[in-house]
Amino acid sequence: MHAAFHILAFLVLGILLGAGYFALLFAAVGQYRPGAAVAKTIVPHLARVAVAIVGFWLIAQFGPSALLASLAGFTAVLAALRPLTTS
């Protein structure tokens, strides 16, 4: 029971991390236009990637099952958003 709750908690944490990551990615896409300042496009991208790396590193401290569950949640968000990005 405890292991199932542990995995479910990290699955939800991965879903939240993925939702935040892709929401910030969606917000940053509007900044990519001709004539935009390089810092306005690169800094948010680097910050988003750094937060994801640190988040997954912190989750990895709880063990491989926590990391796999959170990566599954992150990937589930990507799979859920995929139909919205194809035409």
Helices and strands as residue ranges (DSSP letters): H 2-29, H 38-60, H 64-85
